[in-house]
Amino acid sequence: MSDSTPRLWAVVPAAGKGSRFGADCPKQYLDLGNAAVIEHSLHALLAEPRIATVVVALRGDDSHFQQLAVSRNSRVRAVQGGAERADSVELALASIAQDAGERDWVLVHDAARPCLSGSDLSRLIEECLARDCGGILAQPMVDTVKRANDRQQVVETVDRTVLWRAQTPQMFPLADLFSALADCRKRGVLVTDEASAIEATGGHVAIIQGSHRNIKITHREDLALAEFFLNELRAEGDSP
């Protein structure tokens, strides 16, 4: 990487099978209103002019992405992903590293999180840059949380006031995240999101409260809820 004016890049890991969803194709390619789920996720990123390029990490046998109009956007680049989310993100970052500067930042966003608002994305970017610290969008836990034993019996009620549900995008200095993911891979550390890689290597992660509408499509009924939220965001002028 060479020194240059810091730029923002985005990575969308989309190499998963989405097997929990039970559909014939990965859930990111299911129809959601007038577009596929992943198209909404990508358009939300592309609507932010500070993001130079969005890199999508795909399965080697992906036959869906190139059929989408967004795949031909000049700011979208496709690369082959890996077996796990962390592998896909690391491979995407390796692709970006050829063109990125040492002070560049990266935002990683779920392919199946289509209801990202422009205001949430802008606030994440501005707060991370102002603090000079990586950060994530997250929602405070509102449900009562129970810890159970292996017999599915409650053993404790957990203090929810210190718990947050992590969302995406998650934004970090590109070099820091690249290094953290490589370190975790070498040490065999489980990485469930980008923040966990930064945490495992001693980095700091800021929490920026996001919207409850920024849901991840996990179950079939989530599609109807996501369409409702997208219509709300469009009515408010907060979605492309």
Phi, psi and omega in degrees: 000142180248156178293136178195174174299132183303136175240163176252133176240162176227147177234135176236102177288120185222036182262002182284155179277337184065037187296332181295338184281332178076024180263167180286338177229162179306144188300334181292347180256003177289152180289135175225096184067241186263010184202169174286157181308312184295330179296319177298318180297317180290318181297327177297321178287317182292338178288346178268107187293343180284346178274118185286313185214144174248120181257123181254122179265120189243157170296150180298330181258020180296125180244008186257320192299316183294348177277349181272140180300326183296337180296340181262005175295136184295343180262008181248133179231135178254138175226163177281134180269191182239190184290325181240164181305312182299323178296317180297317180295317180297319178296320177296318179295325176299322177293316181294324186303336180293335184243348188275159175266163184297337183256011181287159180242158177227142174247129178251127185230141179292137176296330184258031175238081192274354188255031177290127180271153177298324181291320177296315180298315180297318180295320177300311181300311185295320182289320178295316179294319181294321180277345187054047184212139176297156181202167180227150166283141180203159178243136176295145179290129180249341178277154169290133186249129180248142170257132185244161174268186184288354176259014180059041175248139181292130176244346182195144167262121187274143177292106185283347184293344179252009184253140179228146174265114183291138175242189168227160007292159169239130191239130181214158168304131188302314182297323180295315181292318179302313180294318182295317180295318179296319180296316179296321178298316181294327182268357180071029180278131178291126180243112181262337171207175185293324179299323181294329176291317178296316179300317184294340180252017173087010180276168180255144181229121178273148176257125176244119185294128179254185183274149174292345181280348183279064186273158173257130179290113181237319181242158184303322181293345178294335181297315179295320179293319178297320178296321177297314180295320179298319177297320176299313182297320178295320180297329179273356181072028185243020179213143180292000000 
